[in-house]
Every structure is written in C-alpha cells, then in structure tokens.
C-alpha cells in the first residue's frame, strides 16, 4: 500500500513537472512577442500547445490568424448581400473580402514555410498577411463618403496583433 501511494505521488509530480514545463515554454515564447497576454491566452485555448515546441506554437498562432482572416472575409461577403444598392460600398466590401482572403492564403503559405523550416519565407508571408487589412482600410479612404466600420477596425487590429505575435516568435526561431 505504501509503495502504490509513493508511485502515485511520483506520477502526479511527473505530470505536474511536464505540464509546468510546457506552460513555461508558452510563457517563455510569449515573452518574446509584442502582445504577451494575447499570445498566452491564444495558446492556452488550444490544448495541443502543451505538447508543442516553439515552431508548433507559432503554427498554432498562425491558425488563429487564419481563422480571423477567413471569418472576416466571410463577414464582409455577407455584408455585400445585406447592403443596399450602394454600388461603391459593395465594390469596397468585395475588395476588402478579397484582401482578407489573401491574408488567409498568406498565412496558409507560412504554415508550409514552417514545415520546411523556411523561416524567412514564413516571416515574409506573415508580414504580408498583416498588411492586407491596410489595403481594405485604404479602399474605404478612397471614397470620402464611406465610413470604415468599427467592427472591421476591431477585427483588423486583432489580425495585426496575432501576426505581430507570430513575427516575434519567428524572430527567435533563428532564421
């Protein structure tokens, strides 16, 4: 009875050390980024992060960015259907939807770059993804009567911040 108690204590201790070790990697990795809290909360929301190395953590965060870009593209496309007959607004919303789709494509390309350990290309693709929302914002600026929707501002900032987090991690992967 004493030995089974001792073994269960050792197993519990080993599991605690293992989980803390993985949580330590998340904290250590996120400290290299511009948005520590966003990094930690995004990674903790994905259970696979506890078993990931640094490259895996970056890939998880790229997935968060891809989800953001895809959801935004879909949202903007849905706005096209619900928009009145304002052809200029429809044109701009279509352009923005396309830009966010391109951002998702760039992030998908960065996943392939991570797999091949081409971190310089991953960096380039993540930077491109972070810039696509600016093109959307600029499309609204071209037409003085159009107001850039607050929902898009919030989404744009979210995608840029996630991309900044990934870029911070790539910086420390050593390319």
Backbone as ProteinMPNN parsed JSONL, in Angstrom:
{"seq_chain_A": "XXXXXXXXXXXXXXXXXXXXXXXXXXXXXXXXXXXXXXXXXXXXXXXXXXXXXXXXXXXXXXXXXXXXXXXXXXXXXXXXXXXXXXXXXXXXXXXXXXXXXXXXXXXXXXXXXXXXXXXXXXXXXXXXXXXXXXXXXXXXXXXXXXXXXXXXXXXXXXXXXXXXXXXXXXXXXXX", "coords_chain_A": {"N_chain_A": [[0.833, -1.188, 0.0], [1.925, 1.227, 0.755], [3.89, 1.546, -1.217], [2.367, 1.852, -3.573], [1.114, 4.24, -3.042], [3.36, 5.894, -2.98], [4.193, 5.631, -5.66], [2.001, 6.764, -6.987], [2.267, 9.39, -6.097], [4.71, 10.049, -7.298], [3.993, 9.84, -10.021], [2.052, 11.859, -10.187], [3.657, 14.06, -9.558], [5.443, 13.972, -11.709], [3.681, 14.455, -13.847], [2.868, 17.046, -13.173], [5.289, 18.436, -13.369], [5.776, 18.051, -16.085], [3.551, 19.377, -17.315], [3.922, 21.962, -16.267], [6.414, 22.487, -17.383], [5.757, 22.65, -20.111], [3.961, 24.775, -20.008], [5.759, 26.643, -19.165], [7.326, 26.901, -21.476], [5.465, 28.085, -23.157], [5.049, 30.54, -21.794], [7.691, 31.557, -21.856], [8.132, 31.697, -24.624], [6.09, 33.467, -25.38], [6.913, 35.758, -24.087], [8.722, 36.806, -25.826], [7.309, 38.221, -27.601], [5.273, 40.92, -28.909], [2.725, 41.162, -27.872], [2.068, 39.838, -25.209], [-0.06, 38.869, -23.471], [-2.118, 38.277, -25.288], [-0.853, 36.321, -26.791], [-0.376, 34.267, -24.844], [-3.042, 33.706, -23.989], [-4.21, 32.877, -26.394], [-2.702, 30.601, -27.007], [-3.151, 29.009, -24.738], [-5.786, 28.414, -25.127], [-5.758, 26.428, -26.927], [-5.47, 23.082, -26.727], [-3.411, 21.517, -27.8], [-1.154, 22.987, -27.616], [0.277, 22.501, -25.313], [1.824, 20.345, -25.879], [3.577, 21.158, -27.772], [6.454, 22.321, -29.596], [8.47, 25.304, -30.015], [8.191, 26.087, -32.71], [5.829, 24.761, -33.289], [4.096, 26.168, -31.602], [4.1, 28.647, -32.866], [2.87, 27.902, -35.236], [0.338, 27.183, -34.322], [-0.595, 29.707, -33.565], [-0.599, 30.947, -36.048], [-2.717, 29.573, -37.132], [-4.779, 30.702, -35.616], [-4.723, 33.283, -36.643], [-5.404, 32.686, -39.305], [-8.019, 31.786, -38.972], [-9.206, 34.161, -38.101], [-8.826, 35.801, -40.406], [-10.286, 34.362, -42.342], [-12.866, 34.321, -41.223], [-13.374, 37.052, -41.244], [-13.316, 37.659, -43.983], [-15.535, 36.171, -44.789], [-17.54, 37.437, -43.268], [-17.476, 40.005, -44.431], [-18.237, 39.384, -47.026], [-20.852, 38.565, -46.535], [-21.923, 40.972, -45.822], [-22.063, 42.221, -48.252], [-24.318, 41.114, -49.394], [-26.329, 42.047, -47.751], [-26.213, 44.74, -48.025], [-27.504, 47.814, -49.204], [-28.369, 49.252, -52.377], [-25.979, 50.509, -52.867], [-23.488, 50.863, -54.898], [-20.794, 51.574, -54.773], [-20.067, 51.083, -52.105], [-20.532, 48.322, -52.089], [-18.555, 47.527, -53.887], [-16.22, 48.211, -52.486], [-16.504, 46.63, -50.176], [-16.353, 44.11, -51.359], [-13.716, 44.209, -52.312], [-12.381, 44.373, -49.855], [-13.149, 41.937, -48.687], [-11.854, 40.202, -50.419], [-9.186, 40.931, -49.855], [-8.851, 40.083, -47.196], [-9.202, 37.37, -47.626], [-6.903, 36.897, -49.104], [-5.06, 37.418, -47.099], [-5.511, 35.231, -45.427], [-4.65, 33.239, -47.186], [-1.929, 33.887, -47.374], [-1.121, 33.381, -44.763], [-1.609, 30.645, -44.687], [0.348, 29.821, -46.465], [2.544, 30.409, -44.911], [2.433, 28.39, -43.021], [3.216, 26.157, -44.493], [5.79, 27.023, -44.945], [6.849, 26.969, -42.348], [6.801, 24.221, -41.926], [8.801, 23.383, -43.664], [10.883, 24.602, -42.518], [11.592, 27.098, -43.463], [12.042, 29.826, -42.422], [12.469, 32.493, -43.094], [10.826, 32.885, -45.307], [8.404, 32.295, -44.109], [8.222, 34.438, -42.365], [8.015, 36.542, -44.218], [5.531, 35.905, -45.42], [3.776, 36.1, -43.229], [4.097, 38.784, -42.597], [3.01, 39.903, -44.924], [0.355, 39.055, -44.644], [-0.373, 40.587, -42.443], [-0.435, 43.072, -43.586], [-2.486, 43.149, -45.49], [-5.039, 43.954, -44.359], [-4.62, 46.735, -44.236], [-4.873, 47.514, -46.885], [-7.567, 47.168, -47.241], [-8.57, 49.106, -45.478], [-7.536, 51.372, -46.756], [-9.009, 51.275, -49.116], [-11.522, 52.107, -48.27], [-10.85, 54.717, -47.592], [-10.44, 55.883, -50.055], [-12.882, 56.736, -50.887], [-14.49, 59.369, -49.853], [-17.085, 59.594, -48.697], [-17.609, 57.203, -47.468], [-17.635, 55.344, -44.458], [-15.325, 53.77, -42.403], [-16.128, 50.773, -41.026], [-16.596, 50.153, -37.52], [-16.552, 47.517, -36.589], [-14.856, 46.273, -38.382], [-12.486, 47.619, -37.885], [-11.814, 46.672, -35.331], [-11.498, 43.935, -35.873], [-9.439, 44.061, -37.733], [-7.329, 45.057, -36.165], [-7.045, 42.887, -34.434], [-6.139, 40.831, -36.176], [-3.733, 41.953, -37.045], [-2.355, 42.089, -34.613], [-2.14, 39.371, -33.879], [-0.535, 38.531, -35.994], [1.735, 40.05, -35.422], [2.535, 38.794, -33.068], [3.218, 36.237, -34.017], [5.335, 36.967, -35.694], [7.17, 37.866, -33.796], [7.806, 35.45, -32.563], [8.944, 34.058, -34.692], [11.224, 35.581, -35.044], [12.762, 34.66, -32.969], [13.199, 32.059, -33.603], [15.32, 31.827, -35.16], [16.32, 32.554, -38.022]], "CA_chain_A": [[0.0, 0.0, 0.0], [2.821, 2.374, 0.818], [4.588, 1.724, -2.485], [1.436, 2.374, -4.578], [0.956, 5.65, -2.706], [4.587, 6.538, -3.405], [4.173, 5.659, -7.123], [1.01, 7.758, -7.42], [2.874, 10.695, -5.836], [5.714, 10.27, -8.344], [3.292, 10.08, -11.284], [1.473, 13.199, -10.083], [4.766, 15.018, -9.625], [5.951, 13.96, -13.09], [2.704, 15.151, -14.682], [2.932, 18.462, -12.837], [6.514, 18.982, -13.954], [5.594, 18.056, -17.534], [2.627, 20.448, -17.674], [4.572, 23.234, -15.98], [7.465, 22.675, -18.365], [5.121, 23.105, -21.337], [3.454, 26.112, -19.72], [6.941, 27.508, -19.142], [7.697, 27.188, -22.863], [4.487, 29.061, -23.652], [5.384, 31.849, -21.195], [8.988, 31.982, -22.38], [7.938, 32.057, -26.029], [5.236, 34.655, -25.465], [7.671, 36.924, -23.628], [9.49, 37.349, -26.955], [6.37, 38.845, -28.523], [4.773, 42.266, -28.609], [1.44, 41.063, -27.172], [2.223, 38.674, -24.329], [-1.339, 38.337, -22.999], [-2.795, 37.69, -26.441], [-0.108, 35.106, -27.096], [-0.65, 33.252, -23.822], [-4.453, 33.297, -23.997], [-4.465, 32.134, -27.633], [-2.086, 29.281, -26.908], [-3.816, 28.219, -23.691], [-7.095, 27.979, -25.621], [-5.536, 25.269, -27.798], [-4.851, 22.041, -25.891], [-2.206, 20.951, -28.411], [0.001, 23.843, -27.327], [1.052, 21.929, -24.212], [2.724, 19.326, -26.417], [4.234, 21.744, -28.938], [7.71, 23.056, -29.487], [8.289, 26.71, -30.368], [7.667, 26.138, -34.076], [4.433, 24.352, -33.175], [3.348, 27.28, -31.013], [3.928, 29.642, -33.934], [1.897, 27.353, -36.177], [-0.979, 27.318, -33.68], [-0.996, 31.118, -33.657], [-0.926, 31.194, -37.456], [-4.08, 29.069, -37.268], [-5.677, 31.72, -35.051], [-4.775, 34.349, -37.652], [-6.156, 32.19, -40.464], [-9.434, 31.788, -38.59], [-9.611, 35.562, -38.11], [-8.891, 36.281, -41.787], [-11.385, 33.671, -43.019], [-14.129, 34.816, -40.663], [-13.56, 38.43, -41.695], [-13.678, 37.596, -45.401], [-16.922, 35.675, -44.836], [-18.384, 38.514, -42.742], [-17.552, 41.076, -45.426], [-19.054, 38.86, -48.135], [-22.255, 38.592, -46.11], [-22.344, 42.367, -45.839], [-22.393, 42.529, -49.645], [-25.691, 40.684, -49.642], [-27.278, 42.829, -46.956], [-26.034, 46.156, -48.321], [-28.474, 48.364, -50.156], [-27.902, 49.341, -53.76], [-24.79, 51.37, -52.927], [-22.506, 50.109, -55.685], [-19.437, 51.885, -54.305], [-19.86, 50.323, -50.871], [-20.407, 46.909, -52.46], [-17.239, 47.354, -54.513], [-15.209, 48.273, -51.423], [-16.663, 45.438, -49.347], [-15.815, 42.986, -52.138], [-12.257, 44.34, -52.273], [-11.937, 44.025, -48.503], [-13.321, 40.498, -48.522], [-10.747, 39.588, -51.163], [-7.919, 41.187, -49.149], [-8.785, 39.185, -46.04], [-8.979, 36.028, -48.161], [-5.47, 36.845, -49.425], [-4.343, 37.322, -45.824], [-5.614, 33.824, -45.039], [-3.77, 32.471, -48.078], [-0.538, 34.163, -46.985], [-0.872, 32.652, -43.521], [-1.53, 29.221, -45.047], [1.68, 29.641, -47.051], [3.527, 30.425, -43.827], [2.408, 27.065, -42.39], [4.098, 25.322, -45.321], [7.156, 27.502, -44.706], [7.27, 26.421, -41.048], [7.043, 22.783, -42.094], [10.093, 23.196, -44.333], [11.822, 25.419, -41.747], [11.957, 28.273, -44.256], [11.508, 30.871, -41.547], [12.49, 33.786, -43.764], [9.606, 32.959, -46.105], [7.28, 32.366, -43.173], [8.192, 35.831, -41.902], [7.502, 37.342, -45.326], [4.104, 35.642, -45.592], [3.037, 36.653, -42.085], [4.099, 40.252, -42.778], [2.026, 40.205, -45.972], [-0.98, 38.875, -44.053], [-0.638, 41.73, -41.562], [-0.615, 44.273, -44.403], [-3.72, 43.12, -46.287], [-6.09, 44.818, -43.805], [-4.37, 48.137, -44.591], [-5.432, 47.725, -48.22], [-9.01, 47.326, -47.03], [-8.755, 50.432, -44.877], [-7.263, 52.358, -47.808], [-10.124, 51.247, -50.065], [-12.554, 52.98, -47.701], [-10.353, 56.095, -47.638], [-10.535, 56.406, -51.417], [-14.226, 57.276, -51.072], [-14.709, 60.195, -48.656], [-18.4, 59.411, -48.09], [-17.7, 55.913, -46.78], [-17.074, 55.27, -43.108], [-14.722, 52.471, -42.109], [-16.919, 50.226, -39.91], [-15.888, 49.835, -36.276], [-16.339, 46.073, -36.476], [-13.682, 45.926, -39.178], [-11.326, 48.166, -37.169], [-11.506, 45.725, -34.248], [-11.004, 42.702, -36.491], [-8.147, 44.403, -38.338], [-6.341, 45.113, -35.084], [-6.837, 41.522, -33.955], [-5.291, 40.107, -37.122], [-2.391, 42.544, -36.994], [-1.712, 41.706, -33.343], [-1.766, 37.954, -33.976], [0.618, 38.462, -36.902], [2.888, 40.577, -34.675], [2.953, 37.747, -32.129], [3.912, 35.215, -34.802], [6.613, 37.541, -36.139], [8.061, 37.847, -32.636], [8.276, 34.077, -32.356], [9.856, 33.73, -35.8], [12.487, 36.262, -34.757], [13.541, 33.857, -32.009], [13.452, 30.714, -34.137], [16.641, 31.883, -35.766], [16.416, 32.328, -39.467]], "C_chain_A": [[0.869, 1.24, 0.0], [3.515, 2.621, -0.506], [3.649, 2.252, -3.565], [1.156, 3.858, -4.319], [2.166, 6.438, -3.204], [4.625, 6.668, -4.935], [3.166, 6.694, -7.623], [1.52, 9.182, -7.17], [3.888, 11.023, -6.93], [5.063, 10.571, -9.689], [2.683, 11.476, -11.279], [2.539, 14.271, -10.211], [5.302, 15.105, -11.043], [4.991, 14.688, -14.023], [2.731, 16.649, -14.429], [4.157, 19.103, -13.463], [6.366, 19.081, -15.462], [4.693, 19.202, -17.972], [3.258, 21.8, -17.4], [5.689, 23.524, -16.964], [6.9, 23.218, -19.663], [4.555, 24.513, -21.154], [4.611, 27.106, -19.661], [7.387, 27.858, -20.545], [6.742, 28.216, -23.455], [4.83, 30.446, -23.099], [6.682, 32.396, -21.767], [8.858, 32.454, -23.827], [7.148, 33.35, -26.147], [5.948, 35.914, -24.98], [8.486, 37.562, -24.743], [8.599, 38.13, -27.917], [5.898, 40.209, -28.009], [3.494, 42.245, -27.761], [1.407, 39.785, -26.337], [0.875, 38.064, -23.951], [-2.122, 37.67, -24.128], [-2.148, 36.361, -26.808], [-0.473, 33.988, -26.121], [-2.102, 32.776, -23.899], [-4.784, 32.503, -25.261], [-3.898, 30.723, -27.546], [-2.764, 28.413, -25.855], [-5.189, 27.731, -24.148], [-6.979, 26.774, -26.552], [-4.81, 24.189, -26.999], [-3.583, 21.433, -26.499], [-0.962, 21.776, -28.105], [0.88, 23.269, -26.216], [2.039, 20.863, -24.673], [3.541, 19.847, -27.597], [5.587, 22.336, -28.599], [7.447, 24.49, -29.961], [7.708, 26.86, -31.767], [6.189, 25.755, -34.07], [3.555, 25.444, -32.581], [3.086, 28.358, -32.063], [2.86, 29.179, -34.921], [0.484, 27.432, -35.614], [-1.477, 28.754, -33.808], [-1.299, 31.522, -35.097], [-2.352, 30.71, -37.72], [-5.116, 30.039, -36.718], [-5.827, 32.867, -36.052], [-5.573, 33.932, -38.874], [-7.66, 32.192, -40.166], [-9.988, 33.208, -38.601], [-9.81, 36.051, -39.54], [-10.069, 35.653, -42.531], [-12.736, 34.178, -42.531], [-14.41, 36.241, -41.141], [-13.966, 38.468, -43.161], [-15.134, 37.168, -45.56], [-17.896, 36.749, -44.361], [-18.563, 39.605, -43.793], [-18.369, 40.633, -46.637], [-20.529, 38.888, -47.776], [-22.801, 40.02, -46.098], [-22.703, 42.824, -47.253], [-23.848, 42.216, -49.942], [-26.709, 41.56, -48.928], [-27.176, 44.334, -47.221], [-27.065, 46.593, -49.356], [-27.849, 48.439, -51.552], [-26.703, 50.271, -53.909], [-23.663, 50.599, -53.627], [-21.078, 50.376, -55.235], [-19.13, 51.093, -53.043], [-19.702, 48.84, -51.183], [-19.041, 46.623, -53.069], [-16.142, 47.31, -53.454], [-15.301, 47.046, -50.519], [-16.124, 44.203, -50.059], [-14.29, 43.025, -52.124], [-11.713, 43.934, -50.908], [-12.055, 42.529, -48.251], [-12.184, 39.758, -49.22], [-9.419, 39.766, -50.438], [-7.778, 40.273, -47.939], [-8.616, 37.725, -46.48], [-7.501, 35.856, -48.524], [-4.623, 36.741, -48.158], [-4.362, 35.879, -45.325], [-4.709, 32.939, -45.889], [-2.301, 32.656, -47.702], [-0.193, 33.414, -45.702], [-0.78, 31.144, -43.779], [-0.163, 28.92, -45.652], [2.744, 29.615, -45.953], [3.563, 29.09, -43.085], [3.32, 26.12, -43.169], [5.564, 25.723, -45.111], [7.691, 26.987, -43.369], [7.628, 24.947, -41.188], [8.406, 22.515, -42.733], [11.216, 23.986, -43.657], [12.416, 26.57, -42.565], [11.413, 29.508, -43.529], [11.525, 32.252, -42.187], [11.244, 33.958, -44.634], [8.367, 33.014, -45.216], [7.111, 33.801, -42.688], [7.569, 36.726, -42.97], [5.995, 37.145, -45.493], [3.267, 36.198, -44.438], [2.998, 38.176, -42.174], [3.081, 40.666, -43.838], [0.61, 40.104, -45.418], [-1.353, 40.055, -43.168], [-0.918, 43.001, -42.355], [-1.921, 44.291, -45.194], [-4.851, 43.957, -45.674], [-5.874, 46.306, -44.111], [-4.948, 48.46, -45.961], [-6.948, 47.909, -48.133], [-9.304, 48.727, -46.486], [-8.559, 51.518, -45.932], [-8.372, 52.397, -48.849], [-11.259, 52.139, -49.559], [-12.129, 54.448, -47.779], [-10.467, 56.713, -49.029], [-11.885, 57.051, -51.686], [-14.625, 58.043, -49.815], [-16.068, 60.0, -47.982], [-18.539, 58.117, -47.31], [-17.011, 55.972, -45.42], [-16.551, 53.854, -42.895], [-15.417, 51.896, -40.882], [-16.068, 49.844, -38.695], [-15.617, 48.345, -36.118], [-15.074, 45.656, -37.218], [-12.417, 46.452, -38.509], [-10.869, 47.182, -36.093], [-10.9, 44.436, -34.804], [-9.614, 42.923, -37.077], [-7.046, 44.419, -37.287], [-6.028, 43.717, -34.556], [-5.912, 40.734, -34.873], [-3.864, 40.645, -37.089], [-1.652, 42.12, -35.723], [-1.279, 40.242, -33.363], [-0.539, 37.814, -34.875], [1.875, 38.982, -36.208], [3.43, 39.539, -33.69], [3.742, 36.667, -32.881], [5.276, 35.719, -35.256], [7.631, 37.563, -35.001], [8.626, 36.463, -32.372], [9.251, 33.691, -33.46], [11.218, 34.374, -35.562], [13.39, 35.415, -33.858], [13.752, 32.407, -32.467], [14.806, 30.661, -34.849], [16.654, 31.554, -37.236], [17.52, 33.162, -40.052]], "O_chain_A": [[0.565, 2.209, -0.696], [3.714, 3.773, -0.894], [4.086, 3.035, -4.409], [0.983, 4.636, -5.257], [2.019, 7.516, -3.78], [5.043, 7.703, -5.453], [3.446, 7.421, -8.577], [1.232, 10.085, -7.956], [3.92, 12.147, -7.432], [5.519, 11.451, -10.418], [2.789, 12.2, -12.269], [2.342, 15.274, -10.897], [5.587, 16.199, -11.531], [5.422, 15.448, -14.89], [2.628, 17.439, -15.368], [4.071, 20.195, -14.026], [6.779, 20.073, -16.062], [5.033, 19.928, -18.906], [3.141, 22.706, -18.225], [5.897, 24.676, -17.345], [7.471, 24.131, -20.26], [4.663, 25.348, -22.053], [4.468, 28.264, -20.055], [7.79, 28.994, -20.795], [7.168, 29.118, -24.176], [4.894, 31.417, -23.854], [6.76, 33.572, -22.123], [9.41, 33.488, -24.204], [7.503, 34.229, -26.931], [5.62, 37.018, -25.416], [8.899, 38.716, -24.632], [9.075, 38.642, -28.93], [6.101, 40.577, -26.852], [3.215, 43.191, -27.025], [0.795, 38.788, -26.72], [0.688, 36.856, -24.099], [-2.719, 36.612, -23.932], [-2.842, 35.388, -27.101], [-0.837, 32.889, -26.538], [-2.36, 31.573, -23.877], [-5.561, 31.551, -25.202], [-4.544, 29.762, -27.963], [-2.933, 27.211, -26.058], [-5.702, 26.746, -23.618], [-7.987, 26.17, -26.922], [-3.648, 24.37, -26.634], [-2.76, 20.885, -25.766], [0.16, 21.312, -28.312], [2.085, 23.521, -26.181], [2.974, 20.518, -23.951], [4.132, 19.061, -28.338], [5.834, 22.787, -27.481], [6.308, 24.839, -30.273], [6.818, 27.684, -31.98], [5.388, 26.367, -34.776], [2.412, 25.627, -32.999], [1.989, 28.912, -32.139], [2.044, 29.977, -35.383], [-0.462, 27.718, -36.348], [-2.645, 28.986, -34.123], [-2.172, 32.358, -35.332], [-3.107, 31.359, -38.445], [-6.201, 30.184, -37.281], [-6.933, 33.359, -36.278], [-6.334, 34.729, -39.422], [-8.467, 32.56, -41.02], [-11.109, 33.436, -39.056], [-10.84, 36.646, -39.856], [-10.772, 36.342, -43.27], [-13.639, 34.432, -43.328], [-15.559, 36.591, -41.411], [-14.861, 39.224, -43.54], [-15.872, 37.734, -46.367], [-18.947, 36.954, -44.968], [-19.678, 40.075, -44.019], [-19.114, 41.43, -47.207], [-21.368, 39.202, -48.62], [-23.988, 40.244, -46.333], [-23.543, 43.706, -47.432], [-24.525, 42.959, -50.652], [-27.809, 41.788, -49.431], [-27.972, 45.111, -46.693], [-27.438, 45.837, -50.253], [-26.884, 47.731, -51.837], [-26.451, 50.769, -55.007], [-22.977, 49.786, -53.008], [-20.234, 49.483, -55.311], [-18.059, 50.5, -52.922], [-18.84, 48.173, -50.611], [-18.44, 45.585, -52.79], [-15.242, 46.471, -53.517], [-14.274, 46.483, -50.139], [-15.507, 43.344, -49.43], [-13.644, 41.992, -51.946], [-10.704, 43.234, -50.817], [-11.158, 41.922, -47.666], [-11.624, 38.806, -48.676], [-8.606, 38.842, -50.409], [-6.696, 39.743, -47.687], [-7.966, 36.937, -45.793], [-6.917, 34.8, -48.281], [-3.596, 36.063, -48.143], [-3.346, 35.368, -44.854], [-4.082, 32.009, -45.384], [-1.525, 31.701, -47.709], [0.906, 32.874, -45.573], [0.031, 30.453, -43.164], [0.419, 27.871, -45.375], [3.728, 28.883, -46.055], [4.612, 28.698, -42.573], [4.101, 25.374, -42.579], [6.457, 24.875, -45.1], [8.859, 26.61, -43.273], [8.628, 24.483, -40.641], [9.081, 21.544, -42.39], [12.343, 24.036, -44.149], [13.571, 26.958, -42.385], [10.454, 30.14, -43.972], [10.688, 33.094, -41.862], [10.672, 35.047, -44.694], [7.397, 33.702, -45.536], [5.995, 34.314, -42.611], [6.71, 37.557, -42.675], [5.262, 38.115, -45.686], [2.169, 36.709, -44.658], [1.978, 38.79, -41.861], [2.375, 41.66, -43.672], [-0.233, 40.96, -45.688], [-2.509, 40.478, -43.143], [-1.571, 43.913, -41.848], [-2.41, 45.368, -45.534], [-5.57, 44.62, -46.421], [-6.842, 47.056, -44.231], [-5.458, 49.56, -46.176], [-7.53, 48.71, -48.865], [-10.183, 49.43, -46.986], [-9.332, 52.475, -45.993], [-8.647, 53.457, -49.411], [-11.885, 52.85, -50.346], [-12.964, 55.323, -48.008], [-10.578, 57.932, -49.162], [-12.015, 57.838, -52.624], [-15.048, 57.443, -48.826], [-16.178, 60.231, -46.777], [-19.501, 57.953, -46.561], [-15.948, 56.573, -45.264], [-17.241, 52.872, -43.17], [-15.312, 52.468, -39.797], [-14.976, 49.292, -38.827], [-14.582, 47.95, -35.58], [-14.318, 44.804, -36.753], [-11.377, 45.794, -38.561], [-9.677, 46.899, -35.966], [-9.919, 43.916, -34.273], [-8.727, 42.082, -36.936], [-5.967, 43.863, -37.494], [-4.874, 43.404, -34.265], [-5.005, 40.048, -34.403], [-2.903, 39.875, -37.103], [-0.458, 41.826, -35.764], [-0.181, 39.909, -32.916], [0.388, 37.068, -34.557], [2.958, 38.422, -36.382], [4.641, 39.424, -33.505], [4.805, 36.239, -32.43], [6.261, 34.983, -35.207], [8.815, 37.309, -35.218], [9.791, 36.322, -32.0], [10.276, 33.064, -33.191], [12.251, 33.77, -35.852], [14.616, 35.45, -33.973], [14.412, 31.627, -31.781], [15.353, 29.587, -35.1], [16.956, 30.433, -37.644], [17.76, 33.112, -41.258]]}, "name": "protein", "num_of_chains": 1, "seq": "XXXXXXXXXXXXXXXXXXXXXXXXXXXXXXXXXXXXXXXXXXXXXXXXXXXXXXXXXXXXXXXXXXXXXXXXXXXXXXXXXXXXXXXXXXXXXXXXXXXXXXXXXXXXXXXXXXXXXXXXXXXXXXXXXXXXXXXXXXXXXXXXXXXXXXXXXXXXXXXXXXXXXXXXXXXXXXX"}
